Amino acid sequence: PAAAPTRSLPPAESLIERARAAAWQFSQKLPNFVCQEFMSRFTQLGRQEKRPLDLVSAEIVYEDGHESYRNVKIDNRPTDKPLQEIDGSWSTGEFATILLELFHPDTHAQFRSGGASTISGLSAQVYDFQVESENSRWMLQAGSQKLAAAYRGSVWLDPNTARVLRIEMQARNLPSGFPMATVETAVDYSDVRIGETSFLLPVHAEALGCQRESSYCSHNIIDFRNYHQFKSEVKIVPH
């Protein structure tokens, strides 16, 4: 029988593979840095206008691959609570985490081409994706309940550089006993200068959560600013 013809990768797969490689390189080269997060929190009933609730601010420290939060303030008033313990809705991990998890081989995200688009004036290729709950590390918490959610969404890629410009995600198949019926998030990425080098980092994110059997939703609008290199303080103690 004739040998099967060799098949070159279709452009969709090759761009996803390039994006996977770019995400991995990005994670390896990311320096330790600190930036400021400003999270404007709103509440919304059904389709009514959203009403401002408060402004949560914090410093995010990215050190050796881990994110931590310090100097948490609510409406500019310091609080002694860590971000994960403040009342109301909050979100963490808008950084490398979402980007790296989506392209990690263990996530087994299924991508399919959604066509060409433009975003912030840039040409982009859009891919729709879905991730099953058993492969997900997107952790949702509501009250005392915590789960890894199945999700679907879209990713905008720069076809020239294979860099991620935007990710949108929606949780799906949330169990009926879970207090939230809808959880969505979106993150915009841009080149950010830290030291002498530019890195692709989040500059803006939005998170929406709606309660089950209720028209109450929380809507957070998050901005990341003032990125700079983080140097651990070394104290020299005199003998």
N, C-alpha and C positions, 0 to 999 in steps of 0.2 A: 504494500500500500504506500501511497505517496506520504512523505513526511508532512505533519501538520504545519501549516504556515506559522511562522513566528509572529506574534502579535505585539505591537507596541502598546504601551499603556495609553488608555484614552486620556485626554487632557484633564478631565475631572479628577481622576485618580492621581495623576502626577502632581497636580496643584495641591491636592490634599496632602500627599506625601511630602511635598516641599514645605507646606505649612507645618506639618508635624516636625520636620527637621528644624525649621526656624524656631518653633516653640521650644524644642529641646535645647537648642543653642542659647536661646534667650534665658532659659532657666539656669544654664551653667555659667553664663557670663554676668548675671545680675549682681551688682555690688550690694553691700550692706547700705541701706539708705533709710532716711526718715522722711515722712511727708505729713501734711495736715489733711485730715478728712473733715468735711463739713456735711452733715446729714440733716437736711430740712425735712421734718416729719409733718405729714398731713393726714387728716382723716377725711373719709368720704362716705356718704350714704347713697348707695345705688349710683345713679348717674348725676347726682347733684354736684354742685361745685365743691372742690376739695377745700377744706378749711385748715389753715396753718395750726399746728400743734406746738412745736418747739424746734429748736436748733441744737443738735448734738454735735459737738466737735471733739476731736481726739487727735493725738499724734500716732501715726502708725510707724512702728519700727520693724524693718525687714532685716533680719540678721541671720546669716547662714541658712537661708532657705525657710525661715519661720517668721510669721507675722505676729506682732504683739501690739497691744494698744495701751497708751498711757496718757496722762493729763486729760482725762475725760471731763468735759464740761457740758452742762445743759443750760441753754440760754446764757452762755458765758459765765455760769456759776460753777465752780469746781464741785465735783462729787467724789466721794471716796469709793464709789462702787465701780467695779470693772465694767466695760462696755456690755459684756454678756449678762450682767445682772441688773441693768437699768430697766425701768418699767417701759412697757410699750414695745413697739416693733423695732428691731435693729437687724443689721446684716453685717457679716464679716466675710473676708475671703474674696473681695472683688478683684484681688490682684492677680498675680501669676496663677493663683489656684484654679480659677474657672477655666482659663486658657489652657493650662497644662493638663487638667483633668480631661477636657474635651478631646485632646489629641493623644492622650496616653493610650498605648495599645491595649492595656487591660480594661479600658472603658468600652471597647468594642462599639464605638459610635458608628452608626450606619449613615453615610453621607450620600446625598443625591443632588445633582446640580439643579439649582433654582433659577439659573440664567444670569444675565448681566444686569448691573445696577450702578447707580452712583451714590456716593455717600460723602458728605462734606466736600463736595466738588471733585472727589476722586473716583476714577473708574473702579468698579469692584465686581468680583464674581461672587454670587450668593450660593451657598449650599445649605440645604435643609438637612437636619440630622435628628436622630433619635437614639436614646440610651435606655436600656432596660434597668429596672431597679436593682437587680443582683450585681450589675456592674457599676452602679452609680456611687459616687462619693459626695453628691450634693446633699448635705445634711440639712433637713428642715426641723425646726423646733417650735412647738406650740404648747405652752404650759409645761407640763411634765413629760409630754410625748416628744419623741425624737425619731426621725426615720430618714433613710436614704431614698430619695425620690427618683422614680423614672421621670425622664424629661424629654422634651423635643424642642426644636428651635431652629434658628438660622444663624449662619456665620457669614460675614462679609470679608472677603480676602482680596488683597491687592494682587492682581495677576502677575505683576512684574516682580515683586519682592516676596510674595507668598506670606506677607505679614497680615495679621488679623486686624481689622479696622473696627469691627463691632460684633458682639455676640448677644443674641436674644434667646432666652430659655423660658419654657413654661413647664411646671410640674404636671405630670399626668397620672391618672389612675390612683389618685390619693384615696386611701381607705376611708370608708364611710365613718369610722370612729375617730378620724383625725379632725381636730377642730378647724382646720383651714380647708376651704374648698378650692381656692385659687391661689397659686403662688407663681409670680413671674418676675424675671429680672432681666436687665439689659445693661451692657457695659460698652462704653466707647473707649477706644485705644488711640494713642497718638505718640509721636516721638517726643521723648522728654530727655533733656540733657542732665546728666548727673556727672559732675566732674568734667572730664574732657570728652565723654562719649555719650551718644544718644541711645536710648533704650525705648522699646515699645512698651508703654505702661498705661494703665487706666487713667483717664482724666475725668470721666463722668459715669455715673451709674444710676439706675432707677430700680426700685423694688416695689412690687405690689403684692399685698396679701389680703384676701377676702375671707371672712369667717363663713363657716358652713351654716346653712339655715338662717342667714342674717344678711342684711344688705350693707353691713359695716365692713369697710375696707381701710387698710392703712397704706399710704403711698409715701415712700421715702425717695428724695432726690439727693444724690450724693455727689459731691465734687472733691477731687483730689488736687491739692495745690502744694507749691513750695517744696518740691522734691530736692533733697540734697544728701550728700554722702553722710553716712552714719559711722562715726568712729567711736569705738568703745573707750570710755574714760579709764585711763590707767592712773591710779593714785600711787604716788611714791611716798612711802611712809618712812620718815627719818628714824634712824636707829637711836 
